[in-house]
């Protein structure tokens, strides 16, 4: 039985389309700030779904429906996991995140 997987959050980054031979993908990142610590998720779209990424804007609230795929690149023993988006439900536009003021970060550049 297949479980339906989805994640909601705010679009924080949209990458350019990438081509590897005949394989084409476009990636985007959403951030979920609903818990104690923000969580970022990197999704990829391929084939006909690439056009959906072009409709997104930074700061937009979305719900992404996706499948999880794992592959062993060239049988090297290194596994790669992809979150492959197949549906993106657009929500409202929210304000883009504001960078922390220089005095609000520690020596590692982190705001905590």
N, C-alpha and C positions, 0 to 999 in steps of 0.2 A: 504494500500500500504506500502511495506517495503522499508525503506531507506537504501542505502548502506553506511556503516560507515567504515572509514579507518583513520589511523594516521601514519605519518612517523616520524622517529627519529632514534637515535643511541642507540644500546643495551648497557645498563649500568650494568645489573645484570641478572644472570641466576640462578634460584633456583633448588634444588634437587627435584626429583619426590616425591610426597606425596601420601600415601594410607590411605584411611579411609573406612575400610570394603571392599566393592566391588568398591568403587569410587576411581579413581586415577586421579591426576592432576599434572601438572608442570607449574610453573609460571616464568615469565621474565618481566623485566622493560625496557622501552625505554624512552629516554629523547628527547624532542623537544626543541631546542634552537633557533627556528626561530623568536620568539617574544621578547618583552622587558625582560620578565622573563622566565627562563627555566621551562618547565612543564614535570613532570614524569607521566608515565602511567604504571600500573601493569596489565598485561594480564595473563590469564590462558588458558592452553590447556588441553583437556581431550580426552580420547579414542585414536583413530588413529592419532590425531593431536599432541600427546605428542612427537612423533618422530621428528617433525619439530623443536621443541625447542632444541633438541640435535645437530642440524645442525648450530645453531647460535654461534657467538663468540662476546665477549665483544669488543665494538668499531665499530661493523658492522652497517652500515646504512640499515634500513629495512622499509617497508611499511606493516602495519598489518591491515588486514580486520577482523572485529569483530562484534559480537552481544552483546547487553547489556542485562543482566538478573538481576532481583531483586527478593530476596526471604525473607520470614519472617521465620526465624529459629525457629522451634518448636512452632509457634504461640505465641512468646514472646513479640511481638510488636517491636522487633529490626529487622530492615531491612538491608540486605547486598546486595551490588551491585557488579556484576562481569563483567569484560570485557572478553568475551570468544572469543579467536582468532580462526578463521577457515581457514585463509590463511595468509602466511607470504612470502612477496616478498623480497628476499635478494638484497642488493645493495652493494656498495663498502665498503671496510674496511677503517675506519678513525682512527686517533690516539686516544688512550684511554685518557679520561680526566685527567688532571694533578691536583693533590690536591693543594689547596692554600698554600702558604708559611705560617709558623706560625705567622709571623708578619702581615699578610694580613687579619686576622680574628679578630672580636670583641670578647668581653668577653663571648658571647653566642656560640662561635665557628662558627659563620656565616660570610661569606666574604663580608657582607655589613652592 
